């Protein structure tokens, strides 16, 4: 294939690989949603007195420019592995090397980079971390780098207030952020930039998808026979813009999907389309679909949601208003502003005006109108570089409503906690079928999950709790931040029941 025929992201990723490796790389063909890459060189043959082209398969690349190295190529390709890291992962690897100058990437499996450190004359090198492609670090129990990585979660009181302020309003002026943290405007700016680099902060939007005309659903899948690989699942799901998050899990289920749909009638069609895809149709499985009432946290919306789905909600000029009274209809300008701010919610309005071409002041006016309508709830942050061991999903089934209601206060109090840099839970919500709840908890300490499950079993009655452990993120990401829990629905319920003393809330506008 000619380089000009490739999508822009694939083209730029291949050109970067060529420049970094000093070798010629070409995409020979495309199969399904992957481009298959080969290194190419030539050798002069004395017999024919001609140069012969020699190619070797080195891996494949998806439409987003993510490179997956070939397994058989791992040994002699090891010296290049670092250069194939996505930028967020590379930044975290460089941070590790500040502590371990001799750190190296020993292997790559399922887009995870296993980092080891040499130990002089010791018989075996020591592992210091597993870096995922988004820059987050998993630290399995027993890793030598565990203590060092746990220290990464320590922040000062000032830094915590800066993180909370940005979590609640990422567009907050630094003068206001400084007053909130009790420091000067200059220091607030400096702290924010330092934390941005340290934790890999990204600026995103928190939206009310219901006001966009969509409702969230979770799909839980249990394969009853062979279980497809992460690659097969990724090929089946990645071109579906309604899916915002998908991960393989270990526990009662094998795969969990979070998607948005414009009606409960259509969600069945979407799920059927996914499970009848060429990649998944031959696997025996049971699929459970449940509406999801999101009460805390969020799952960030992918850019594909704005680029493909919201276009279907665009108001058509010249069409009678009465024919356009469907929920979530948006002007093309509103869609463009939402897409720009979801990519970077701190972007200057003047820059968005230039990108969209709607005229000076248009994006700022549109932003405030979307806020007034409740579509934009807040500009917020998510942190990508955190020493998270793994992600646990706690499923709660209500078995006795009377017993649960009498002990509910213990759950509400348990839910609104933070651990310095992030809240204890990054997503909470209620399932419709089966009737129960879901808690998504990033695990930082070795006993975090056991302690939490002990607390739930001891203090809550009328429920049955089980856990899933995320083994691989297939699509999307979760949001890690410090949300002010006094603004949460859980705290509001505690106030209504007069189970907590009323307190004045901090203003973040």
LUMLUMKE-799083 format. One record per residue (C-alpha): chain; residue in three letters; x, y, z; residue number from 1. Coordinates in Angstrom, 2 decimals. Example, Ala and Ser with C-alpha at 12.3 -4.5 7.8 and 13.67 -1.06 7.14 Angstrom:
<atoms>
ATOM c   r      px      py      pz   k
ATOM A ALA   12.30   -4.50    7.80   1
ATOM A SER   13.67   -1.06    7.14   2
</atoms>
This chain:
<atoms>
ATOM c   r      px      py      pz   k
ATOM A UNK    0.00    0.00    0.00   1
ATOM A UNK    1.21    3.50   -0.73   2
ATOM A UNK    1.75    5.75    2.31   3
ATOM A UNK   -0.67    8.29    0.86   4
ATOM A UNK   -3.49    5.73    0.86   5
ATOM A UNK   -3.31    5.24    4.62   6
ATOM A UNK   -5.48    7.05    7.21   7
ATOM A UNK   -3.75   10.12    8.70   8
ATOM A UNK   -3.16    8.53   12.14   9
ATOM A UNK   -1.70    5.36   10.63  10
ATOM A UNK    0.43    7.35    8.22  11
ATOM A UNK    1.90    9.58   10.94  12
ATOM A UNK    2.50    6.59   13.26  13
ATOM A UNK    4.41    4.70   10.53  14
ATOM A UNK    6.46    7.78    9.68  15
ATOM A UNK    7.34    8.18   13.36  16
ATOM A UNK    8.41    4.53   13.57  17
ATOM A UNK   10.56    4.95   10.47  18
ATOM A UNK   12.27    8.01   11.92  19
ATOM A UNK   12.80    6.53   15.39  20
ATOM A UNK   14.01    3.12   14.23  21
ATOM A UNK   16.07    4.19   11.26  22
ATOM A UNK   14.51    1.37    9.22  23
ATOM A UNK   12.10    1.35    6.32  24
ATOM A UNK    8.59    0.19    7.30  25
ATOM A UNK    5.72   -0.38    4.92  26
ATOM A UNK    2.10   -1.49    5.20  27
ATOM A UNK    1.77   -4.34    2.73  28
ATOM A UNK   -1.93   -5.03    3.13  29
ATOM A UNK   -5.01   -4.45    5.28  30
ATOM A UNK   -7.09   -7.21    6.86  31
ATOM A UNK  -10.29   -6.29    8.67  32
ATOM A UNK   -9.39   -3.26   10.82  33
ATOM A UNK   -5.61   -3.77   10.96  34
ATOM A UNK   -2.72   -2.77    8.72  35
ATOM A UNK    0.06   -5.37    8.58  36
ATOM A UNK    3.52   -3.85    8.75  37
ATOM A UNK    6.81   -5.17    7.40  38
ATOM A UNK   10.38   -3.94    7.70  39
ATOM A UNK   12.08   -3.78    4.32  40
ATOM A UNK   15.69   -3.81    3.27  41
ATOM A UNK   17.69   -5.14    0.34  42
ATOM A UNK   20.72   -7.37   -0.15  43
ATOM A UNK   23.10   -7.68   -3.11  44
ATOM A UNK   23.32  -11.25   -4.43  45
ATOM A UNK   26.49  -12.21   -6.22  46
ATOM A UNK   24.84  -15.00   -8.20  47
ATOM A UNK   22.30  -12.76   -9.91  48
ATOM A UNK   24.28   -9.55   -9.51  49
ATOM A UNK   21.10   -7.86   -8.44  50
ATOM A UNK   19.71   -6.45   -5.24  51
ATOM A UNK   16.95   -8.53   -3.67  52
ATOM A UNK   14.28   -6.96   -1.48  53
ATOM A UNK   13.92   -8.61    1.92  54
ATOM A UNK   10.85   -8.00    4.04  55
ATOM A UNK    9.94   -9.24    7.49  56
ATOM A UNK    6.65   -9.03    9.33  57
ATOM A UNK    7.03   -6.90   12.47  58
ATOM A UNK    3.44   -6.42   13.61  59
ATOM A UNK    0.14   -4.75   12.88  60
ATOM A UNK   -1.41   -1.34   13.47  61
ATOM A UNK   -5.02   -0.35   14.09  62
ATOM A UNK   -6.85    2.68   12.71  63
ATOM A UNK   -5.74    4.83   15.66  64
ATOM A UNK   -2.03    4.18   14.98  65
ATOM A UNK   -1.52    1.73   17.89  66
ATOM A UNK    1.21   -0.76   17.06  67
ATOM A UNK    1.05   -4.41   18.17  68
ATOM A UNK    4.42   -6.17   17.75  69
ATOM A UNK    4.53   -9.67   16.30  70
ATOM A UNK    5.19  -12.34   18.91  71
ATOM A UNK    7.83  -14.17   16.91  72
ATOM A UNK    9.67  -10.89   16.43  73
ATOM A UNK    9.96  -10.11   20.14  74
ATOM A UNK   13.48  -11.41   20.79  75
ATOM A UNK   15.48   -9.51   18.18  76
ATOM A UNK   13.07   -6.61   18.33  77
ATOM A UNK   13.50   -6.05   22.07  78
ATOM A UNK   15.86   -3.14   21.58  79
ATOM A UNK   13.12   -1.34   19.67  80
ATOM A UNK   10.27   -1.98   22.10  81
ATOM A UNK   10.68    1.27   23.98  82
ATOM A UNK   10.37    3.24   20.76  83
ATOM A UNK    7.08    1.57   19.96  84
ATOM A UNK    5.55    2.74   23.23  85
ATOM A UNK    2.67    5.20   22.88  86
ATOM A UNK    3.67    8.59   24.23  87
ATOM A UNK    1.79    8.29   27.58  88
ATOM A UNK    3.49    4.95   28.26  89
ATOM A UNK    6.86    6.33   27.19  90
ATOM A UNK    6.57    9.26   29.60  91
ATOM A UNK    5.87    6.85   32.47  92
ATOM A UNK    8.79    4.64   31.43  93
ATOM A UNK   11.12    7.64   31.48  94
ATOM A UNK    9.89    8.45   34.99  95
ATOM A UNK   10.70    4.89   36.05  96
ATOM A UNK   14.20    5.22   34.62  97
ATOM A UNK   14.85    8.18   36.89  98
ATOM A UNK   14.62    5.68   39.76  99
ATOM A UNK   16.04    2.68   37.86 100
ATOM A UNK   18.56    3.92   35.24 101
ATOM A UNK   19.05    0.38   33.93 102
ATOM A UNK   15.34   -0.31   33.47 103
ATOM A UNK   14.35   -1.93   30.20 104
ATOM A UNK   11.24   -3.33   28.52 105
ATOM A UNK   11.52   -7.11   28.70 106
ATOM A UNK    8.37   -8.04   26.81 107
ATOM A UNK    5.09   -6.76   25.43 108
ATOM A UNK    1.84   -8.66   25.88 109
ATOM A UNK   -1.61   -7.33   25.02 110
ATOM A UNK   -0.25   -3.77   24.78 111
ATOM A UNK    1.30   -4.03   28.25 112
ATOM A UNK    4.99   -3.19   28.62 113
ATOM A UNK    6.77   -5.30   31.26 114
ATOM A UNK    9.62   -3.27   32.74 115
ATOM A UNK   12.55   -4.93   34.52 116
ATOM A UNK   15.71   -3.62   36.15 117
ATOM A UNK   19.12   -5.32   36.05 118
ATOM A UNK   20.62   -6.28   39.39 119
ATOM A UNK   24.34   -6.43   38.78 120
ATOM A UNK   25.53  -10.03   39.22 121
ATOM A UNK   22.19  -11.26   40.53 122
ATOM A UNK   20.90  -14.38   38.74 123
ATOM A UNK   17.61  -12.75   37.81 124
ATOM A UNK   16.53   -9.23   36.90 125
ATOM A UNK   13.82   -7.72   39.05 126
ATOM A UNK   10.44   -6.50   37.73 127
ATOM A UNK    9.63   -2.89   38.54 128
ATOM A UNK    6.28   -2.34   36.86 129
ATOM A UNK    3.84   -3.07   34.06 130
ATOM A UNK    3.01    0.01   31.97 131
ATOM A UNK   -0.21    0.06   29.97 132
ATOM A UNK   -0.48    1.93   26.68 133
ATOM A UNK   -2.43    4.77   28.35 134
ATOM A UNK    0.50    5.38   30.74 135
ATOM A UNK   -1.01    3.84   33.87 136
ATOM A UNK    1.07    1.37   35.88 137
ATOM A UNK   -0.14   -1.92   37.27 138
ATOM A UNK    1.86   -3.09   40.25 139
ATOM A UNK    1.21   -6.78   41.00 140
ATOM A UNK    1.91   -7.95   44.52 141
ATOM A UNK    5.56   -8.76   45.06 142
ATOM A UNK    6.96   -6.29   42.57 143
ATOM A UNK   10.15   -4.67   43.75 144
ATOM A UNK    8.97   -1.27   42.59 145
ATOM A UNK    5.84   -1.40   44.72 146
ATOM A UNK    7.03    0.93   47.48 147
ATOM A UNK    8.36    3.48   45.02 148
ATOM A UNK    5.15    3.49   43.02 149
ATOM A UNK    2.95    3.80   46.10 150
ATOM A UNK    4.83    6.99   47.00 151
ATOM A UNK    3.61    8.44   43.71 152
ATOM A UNK    0.17    8.83   45.31 153
ATOM A UNK    1.39   11.22   47.98 154
ATOM A UNK    0.29   14.83   47.51 155
ATOM A UNK    0.40   17.86   49.75 156
ATOM A UNK   -2.73   19.60   50.99 157
ATOM A UNK   -2.22   22.38   48.45 158
ATOM A UNK   -1.85   19.88   45.60 159
ATOM A UNK   -4.96   18.02   46.70 160
ATOM A UNK   -7.00   21.25   46.63 161
ATOM A UNK   -5.65   22.05   43.15 162
ATOM A UNK   -6.64   18.58   41.92 163
ATOM A UNK  -10.10   18.90   43.48 164
ATOM A UNK  -10.58   22.36   41.98 165
ATOM A UNK   -9.64   21.15   38.49 166
ATOM A UNK  -11.83   18.05   38.93 167
ATOM A UNK  -14.82   20.26   39.69 168
ATOM A UNK  -14.09   22.98   37.12 169
ATOM A UNK  -11.13   22.50   34.81 170
ATOM A UNK  -11.68   25.98   33.34 171
ATOM A UNK  -11.39   27.68   36.72 172
ATOM A UNK   -9.09   30.76   36.52 173
ATOM A UNK   -5.78   30.24   38.30 174
ATOM A UNK   -6.51   33.25   40.50 175
ATOM A UNK   -9.64   31.48   41.78 176
ATOM A UNK   -7.78   28.17   42.04 177
ATOM A UNK   -5.06   29.86   44.09 178
ATOM A UNK   -7.59   31.29   46.55 179
ATOM A UNK   -9.18   27.86   46.86 180
ATOM A UNK   -5.82   26.24   47.70 181
ATOM A UNK   -4.59   29.15   49.82 182
ATOM A UNK   -1.70   30.01   47.49 183
ATOM A UNK   -0.88   32.69   44.93 184
ATOM A UNK   -2.09   32.63   41.34 185
ATOM A UNK    1.47   31.99   40.15 186
ATOM A UNK    1.88   29.02   42.51 187
ATOM A UNK   -1.51   27.64   41.50 188
ATOM A UNK   -0.40   27.68   37.86 189
ATOM A UNK    2.92   26.04   38.76 190
ATOM A UNK    1.25   23.35   40.88 191
ATOM A UNK   -1.29   22.59   38.16 192
ATOM A UNK    1.38   22.20   35.48 193
ATOM A UNK    3.49   20.01   37.75 194
ATOM A UNK    0.52   17.76   38.60 195
ATOM A UNK   -0.48   17.69   34.95 196
ATOM A UNK    2.87   16.20   34.02 197
ATOM A UNK    3.18   13.97   37.09 198
ATOM A UNK   -0.23   12.30   36.81 199
ATOM A UNK   -0.80   12.59   33.06 200
ATOM A UNK   -3.84   14.83   33.45 201
ATOM A UNK   -6.20   15.15   30.54 202
ATOM A UNK   -9.04   17.67   30.35 203
ATOM A UNK  -12.42   16.25   29.38 204
ATOM A UNK  -16.16   16.95   29.59 205
ATOM A UNK  -18.70   15.50   31.97 206
ATOM A UNK  -22.00   15.42   30.09 207
ATOM A UNK  -25.56   14.38   30.82 208
ATOM A UNK  -26.07   11.82   28.06 209
ATOM A UNK  -29.79   11.63   28.84 210
ATOM A UNK  -30.16   15.25   27.72 211
ATOM A UNK  -28.36   14.32   24.52 212
ATOM A UNK  -31.09   11.78   23.87 213
ATOM A UNK  -29.08    8.72   24.90 214
ATOM A UNK  -29.30    6.32   27.84 215
ATOM A UNK  -26.48    4.21   29.30 216
ATOM A UNK  -26.55    0.42   29.36 217
ATOM A UNK  -24.22   -2.27   30.63 218
ATOM A UNK  -23.83   -5.57   28.82 219
ATOM A UNK  -22.40   -8.51   30.79 220
ATOM A UNK  -21.18  -11.49   28.77 221
ATOM A UNK  -20.31  -14.99   29.94 222
ATOM A UNK  -18.71  -17.29   27.35 223
ATOM A UNK  -19.85  -20.85   27.97 224
ATOM A UNK  -17.24  -22.48   25.76 225
ATOM A UNK  -14.03  -21.09   24.32 226
ATOM A UNK  -13.25  -17.50   25.25 227
ATOM A UNK  -12.10  -15.20   22.41 228
ATOM A UNK   -8.82  -13.33   22.75 229
ATOM A UNK   -8.65   -9.61   23.46 230
ATOM A UNK   -7.59   -9.05   19.85 231
ATOM A UNK  -10.67  -10.82   18.48 232
ATOM A UNK  -12.94   -8.88   20.85 233
ATOM A UNK  -11.27   -5.59   19.89 234
ATOM A UNK  -11.83   -6.28   16.19 235
ATOM A UNK  -15.51   -6.94   16.88 236
ATOM A UNK  -16.11   -3.83   19.01 237
ATOM A UNK  -13.81   -1.03   17.93 238
ATOM A UNK  -15.90    0.25   15.03 239
ATOM A UNK  -19.08    0.60   17.13 240
ATOM A UNK  -19.31    4.27   18.23 241
ATOM A UNK  -22.05    3.53   20.77 242
ATOM A UNK  -19.57    1.57   22.91 243
ATOM A UNK  -17.75    3.89   25.32 244
ATOM A UNK  -15.95    1.28   27.43 245
ATOM A UNK  -15.27   -2.43   27.17 246
ATOM A UNK  -12.99   -4.70   29.17 247
ATOM A UNK  -12.30   -8.37   29.66 248
ATOM A UNK  -12.85   -9.44   33.25 249
ATOM A UNK  -12.24  -12.37   35.55 250
ATOM A UNK  -15.11  -13.62   37.69 251
ATOM A UNK  -18.72  -14.56   36.98 252
ATOM A UNK  -18.46  -12.87   33.57 253
ATOM A UNK  -15.79  -12.67   30.87 254
ATOM A UNK  -16.55   -9.36   29.16 255
ATOM A UNK  -18.25   -6.15   30.25 256
ATOM A UNK  -19.45   -3.42   27.85 257
ATOM A UNK  -20.76    0.08   28.60 258
ATOM A UNK  -22.68    1.65   25.73 259
ATOM A UNK  -25.15    4.44   25.08 260
ATOM A UNK  -28.30    3.98   23.05 261
ATOM A UNK  -31.12    6.30   22.03 262
ATOM A UNK  -33.86    3.85   23.05 263
ATOM A UNK  -34.32    0.59   24.94 264
ATOM A UNK  -35.78   -0.91   21.76 265
ATOM A UNK  -32.62   -0.19   19.77 266
ATOM A UNK  -30.16   -1.53   22.35 267
ATOM A UNK  -31.20   -5.08   21.54 268
ATOM A UNK  -30.46   -4.50   17.86 269
ATOM A UNK  -27.05   -3.03   18.70 270
ATOM A UNK  -26.11   -5.98   20.91 271
ATOM A UNK  -27.35   -8.43   18.30 272
ATOM A UNK  -25.22   -6.71   15.66 273
ATOM A UNK  -22.15   -7.02   17.89 274
ATOM A UNK  -22.61  -10.65   18.88 275
ATOM A UNK  -23.44  -11.71   15.32 276
ATOM A UNK  -20.25  -10.08   13.95 277
ATOM A UNK  -17.87  -12.36   12.09 278
ATOM A UNK  -15.46  -12.28   15.03 279
ATOM A UNK  -17.92  -13.34   17.78 280
ATOM A UNK  -20.78  -15.20   16.11 281
ATOM A UNK  -19.19  -18.66   16.54 282
ATOM A UNK  -18.61  -18.29   20.32 283
ATOM A UNK  -21.18  -19.75   22.71 284
ATOM A UNK  -22.13  -17.09   25.24 285
ATOM A UNK  -24.90  -15.66   27.40 286
ATOM A UNK  -25.43  -11.90   27.06 287
ATOM A UNK  -27.19   -9.84   29.74 288
ATOM A UNK  -28.38   -6.29   28.96 289
ATOM A UNK  -29.26   -3.88   31.76 290
ATOM A UNK  -30.16   -0.17   31.84 291
ATOM A UNK  -27.77    1.73   34.08 292
ATOM A UNK  -28.64    4.63   36.37 293
ATOM A UNK  -25.32    6.43   36.82 294
ATOM A UNK  -25.24    8.08   40.26 295
ATOM A UNK  -21.55    8.88   40.75 296
ATOM A UNK  -18.53    9.35   38.51 297
ATOM A UNK  -18.47    8.96   34.77 298
ATOM A UNK  -17.11    7.01   31.87 299
ATOM A UNK  -15.58    9.51   29.41 300
ATOM A UNK  -17.27    9.64   26.03 301
ATOM A UNK  -15.07    8.71   23.09 302
ATOM A UNK  -14.50   11.18   20.27 303
ATOM A UNK  -16.29    8.73   17.95 304
ATOM A UNK  -19.47    9.50   19.88 305
ATOM A UNK  -19.32   13.14   18.75 306
ATOM A UNK  -18.00   12.47   15.26 307
ATOM A UNK  -20.52    9.76   14.34 308
ATOM A UNK  -23.48    9.53   16.73 309
ATOM A UNK  -24.21   13.18   17.48 310
ATOM A UNK  -24.24   13.94   13.78 311
ATOM A UNK  -27.47   11.94   13.69 312
ATOM A UNK  -28.94   14.41   16.21 313
ATOM A UNK  -28.12   17.49   14.16 314
ATOM A UNK  -30.99   19.90   13.57 315
ATOM A UNK  -31.73   20.36    9.91 316
ATOM A UNK  -32.12   23.91    8.69 317
ATOM A UNK  -35.37   24.61    6.95 318
ATOM A UNK  -37.23   21.75    8.66 319
ATOM A UNK  -40.25   22.69   10.74 320
ATOM A UNK  -39.52   22.90   14.46 321
ATOM A UNK  -42.43   20.57   15.27 322
ATOM A UNK  -40.74   17.82   13.29 323
ATOM A UNK  -37.51   18.25   15.20 324
ATOM A UNK  -38.76   17.97   18.76 325
ATOM A UNK  -36.82   14.78   19.50 326
ATOM A UNK  -34.63   14.75   22.63 327
ATOM A UNK  -31.00   15.69   22.17 328
ATOM A UNK  -31.26   17.55   18.86 329
ATOM A UNK  -28.28   19.86   18.49 330
ATOM A UNK  -27.05   22.52   16.14 331
ATOM A UNK  -23.94   21.65   14.13 332
ATOM A UNK  -22.13   24.41   16.05 333
ATOM A UNK  -23.06   22.77   19.35 334
ATOM A UNK  -21.76   19.39   18.18 335
ATOM A UNK  -18.48   20.96   17.07 336
ATOM A UNK  -17.99   22.75   20.40 337
ATOM A UNK  -18.76   19.59   22.39 338
ATOM A UNK  -16.28   17.58   20.33 339
ATOM A UNK  -13.55   20.20   20.76 340
ATOM A UNK  -14.04   20.52   24.52 341
ATOM A UNK  -14.23   16.75   25.02 342
ATOM A UNK  -10.79   16.52   23.45 343
ATOM A UNK   -9.47   19.36   25.65 344
ATOM A UNK  -11.90   21.07   27.98 345
ATOM A UNK   -9.36   23.83   28.74 346
ATOM A UNK   -8.98   24.88   25.12 347
ATOM A UNK   -9.39   28.61   24.57 348
ATOM A UNK  -12.68   29.64   22.99 349
ATOM A UNK  -10.84   31.76   20.45 350
ATOM A UNK   -8.99   28.64   19.29 351
ATOM A UNK  -12.26   26.72   18.95 352
ATOM A UNK  -13.73   29.63   16.97 353
ATOM A UNK  -10.87   29.38   14.49 354
ATOM A UNK  -11.21   25.60   14.20 355
ATOM A UNK  -14.95   25.58   13.70 356
ATOM A UNK  -15.16   28.73   11.61 357
ATOM A UNK  -18.38   29.87   13.29 358
ATOM A UNK  -17.18   33.36   14.08 359
ATOM A UNK  -15.71   35.19   17.04 360
ATOM A UNK  -17.47   34.49   20.33 361
ATOM A UNK  -19.64   31.69   18.94 362
ATOM A UNK  -18.02   28.86   20.89 363
ATOM A UNK  -18.15   30.75   24.21 364
ATOM A UNK  -21.84   31.56   23.73 365
ATOM A UNK  -22.53   27.93   22.75 366
ATOM A UNK  -20.64   26.63   25.81 367
ATOM A UNK  -22.73   28.67   28.25 368
ATOM A UNK  -25.97   27.74   26.46 369
ATOM A UNK  -25.09   24.03   26.75 370
ATOM A UNK  -24.36   24.58   30.45 371
ATOM A UNK  -27.72   26.29   30.99 372
ATOM A UNK  -29.50   23.37   29.32 373
ATOM A UNK  -27.70   20.95   31.65 374
ATOM A UNK  -25.97   19.10   28.81 375
ATOM A UNK  -22.51   20.14   30.02 376
ATOM A UNK  -22.32   19.34   33.72 377
ATOM A UNK  -18.70   20.39   34.13 378
ATOM A UNK  -15.29   20.55   32.54 379
ATOM A UNK  -13.20   18.08   34.50 380
ATOM A UNK  -10.00   16.04   34.46 381
ATOM A UNK   -8.89   12.46   34.36 382
ATOM A UNK   -5.46   11.19   35.39 383
ATOM A UNK   -3.69    8.57   33.30 384
ATOM A UNK   -0.43    8.06   35.22 385
ATOM A UNK   -1.41    6.39   38.47 386
ATOM A UNK    0.09    3.36   40.25 387
ATOM A UNK   -3.09    1.33   39.98 388
ATOM A UNK   -2.65   -2.40   40.59 389
ATOM A UNK   -5.87   -3.34   38.84 390
ATOM A UNK   -9.52   -2.36   38.52 391
ATOM A UNK  -12.18   -4.20   40.52 392
ATOM A UNK  -15.90   -4.13   39.76 393
ATOM A UNK  -18.17   -4.91   42.69 394
ATOM A UNK  -21.62   -6.20   41.74 395
ATOM A UNK  -24.35   -5.94   44.36 396
ATOM A UNK  -27.66   -7.80   44.10 397
ATOM A UNK  -30.51   -6.68   46.38 398
ATOM A UNK  -31.96   -9.81   48.03 399
ATOM A UNK  -34.01   -8.24   50.83 400
ATOM A UNK  -35.07   -4.62   50.36 401
ATOM A UNK  -36.21   -4.13   53.97 402
ATOM A UNK  -32.89   -5.30   55.41 403
ATOM A UNK  -30.93   -3.27   52.86 404
ATOM A UNK  -32.91   -0.09   53.60 405
ATOM A UNK  -32.16   -0.39   57.31 406
ATOM A UNK  -28.38   -0.53   56.69 407
ATOM A UNK  -28.18    1.71   53.63 408
ATOM A UNK  -26.49    4.53   55.50 409
ATOM A UNK  -23.35    2.41   55.80 410
ATOM A UNK  -23.14    2.06   52.02 411
ATOM A UNK  -23.76    5.75   51.31 412
ATOM A UNK  -21.01    6.73   53.76 413
ATOM A UNK  -18.67    4.11   52.29 414
ATOM A UNK  -19.16    5.39   48.75 415
ATOM A UNK  -18.02    8.98   49.29 416
ATOM A UNK  -14.36    8.60   50.15 417
ATOM A UNK  -11.14    9.67   48.51 418
ATOM A UNK   -7.57    8.53   48.87 419
ATOM A UNK   -5.48   11.65   48.44 420
ATOM A UNK   -5.22   11.77   44.66 421
ATOM A UNK   -8.42   10.03   43.57 422
ATOM A UNK  -11.85    9.09   44.91 423
ATOM A UNK  -12.23    5.56   46.21 424
ATOM A UNK  -14.76    4.74   43.48 425
ATOM A UNK  -14.65    6.09   39.95 426
ATOM A UNK  -18.12    4.91   38.91 427
ATOM A UNK  -21.28    4.00   40.85 428
ATOM A UNK  -24.72    3.21   39.57 429
ATOM A UNK  -27.83    1.06   39.77 430
ATOM A UNK  -28.70   -1.88   37.56 431
ATOM A UNK  -32.23   -2.50   36.37 432
ATOM A UNK  -31.81   -6.21   35.67 433
ATOM A UNK  -30.89   -7.84   37.98 434
ATOM A UNK  -31.96   -5.24   40.52 435
ATOM A UNK  -28.77   -4.09   42.21 436
ATOM A UNK  -25.75   -1.86   41.93 437
ATOM A UNK  -22.28   -1.59   40.45 438
ATOM A UNK  -19.16   -0.05   42.00 439
ATOM A UNK  -15.94    0.43   40.04 440
ATOM A UNK  -12.92    0.67   42.31 441
ATOM A UNK   -9.28    1.25   41.31 442
ATOM A UNK   -7.13   -0.92   43.58 443
ATOM A UNK   -4.04    0.79   44.96 444
ATOM A UNK   -3.10   -1.27   48.02 445
ATOM A UNK   -2.71   -5.01   48.42 446
ATOM A UNK   -5.62   -5.32   50.88 447
ATOM A UNK   -7.94   -2.63   49.44 448
ATOM A UNK  -10.44   -5.02   47.89 449
ATOM A UNK  -10.49   -7.47   50.81 450
ATOM A UNK  -10.99   -4.63   53.30 451
ATOM A UNK  -13.84   -3.18   51.23 452
ATOM A UNK  -15.61   -6.52   50.80 453
ATOM A UNK  -15.27   -7.19   54.54 454
ATOM A UNK  -16.81   -3.79   55.27 455
ATOM A UNK  -19.71   -4.41   52.87 456
ATOM A UNK  -20.45   -7.90   54.20 457
ATOM A UNK  -20.26   -6.70   57.83 458
ATOM A UNK  -22.27   -3.50   57.56 459
ATOM A UNK  -24.80   -4.17   54.80 460
ATOM A UNK  -27.70   -6.57   55.02 461
ATOM A UNK  -30.10   -7.82   52.37 462
ATOM A UNK  -27.49   -7.92   49.61 463
ATOM A UNK  -25.23  -10.36   47.81 464
ATOM A UNK  -21.88   -8.96   46.64 465
ATOM A UNK  -19.47  -10.41   44.08 466
ATOM A UNK  -16.40   -9.06   42.34 467
ATOM A UNK  -14.94   -8.88   38.85 468
ATOM A UNK  -11.33   -8.01   38.11 469
ATOM A UNK  -10.50   -6.18   34.87 470
ATOM A UNK   -7.83   -8.09   32.98 471
ATOM A UNK   -7.63   -5.97   29.83 472
ATOM A UNK   -9.20   -2.71   28.69 473
ATOM A UNK  -10.40   -3.16   25.12 474
ATOM A UNK  -12.08    0.19   24.39 475
ATOM A UNK  -12.26    3.53   26.16 476
ATOM A UNK  -11.07    4.45   29.63 477
ATOM A UNK  -12.27    5.27   33.13 478
ATOM A UNK  -12.12    8.67   34.83 479
ATOM A UNK   -9.84    9.15   37.84 480
ATOM A UNK  -10.13   12.46   39.72 481
ATOM A UNK  -10.95   14.03   43.10 482
ATOM A UNK  -14.63   14.86   42.92 483
ATOM A UNK  -16.00   16.95   45.80 484
ATOM A UNK  -18.37   14.42   47.37 485
ATOM A UNK  -20.51   17.15   48.92 486
ATOM A UNK  -21.89   17.59   45.39 487
ATOM A UNK  -22.69   13.88   45.01 488
ATOM A UNK  -26.16   12.32   45.02 489
ATOM A UNK  -25.03   10.06   47.87 490
ATOM A UNK  -24.23   13.03   50.12 491
ATOM A UNK  -27.52   14.68   49.19 492
ATOM A UNK  -29.39   11.56   50.32 493
ATOM A UNK  -27.49   11.56   53.61 494
ATOM A UNK  -28.48   15.21   54.11 495
ATOM A UNK  -32.13   14.53   53.27 496
ATOM A UNK  -32.22   11.73   55.82 497
ATOM A UNK  -30.49   14.04   58.34 498
ATOM A UNK  -27.69   11.52   58.74 499
ATOM A UNK  -24.96   14.16   58.35 500
ATOM A UNK  -24.65   17.71   59.61 501
ATOM A UNK  -25.34   20.31   56.90 502
ATOM A UNK  -22.15   22.05   55.73 503
ATOM A UNK  -21.46   24.97   53.42 504
ATOM A UNK  -20.27   23.83   50.01 505
ATOM A UNK  -17.17   25.18   48.34 506
ATOM A UNK  -17.97   27.20   45.21 507
ATOM A UNK  -16.07   26.21   42.05 508
ATOM A UNK  -17.65   28.55   39.48 509
</atoms>
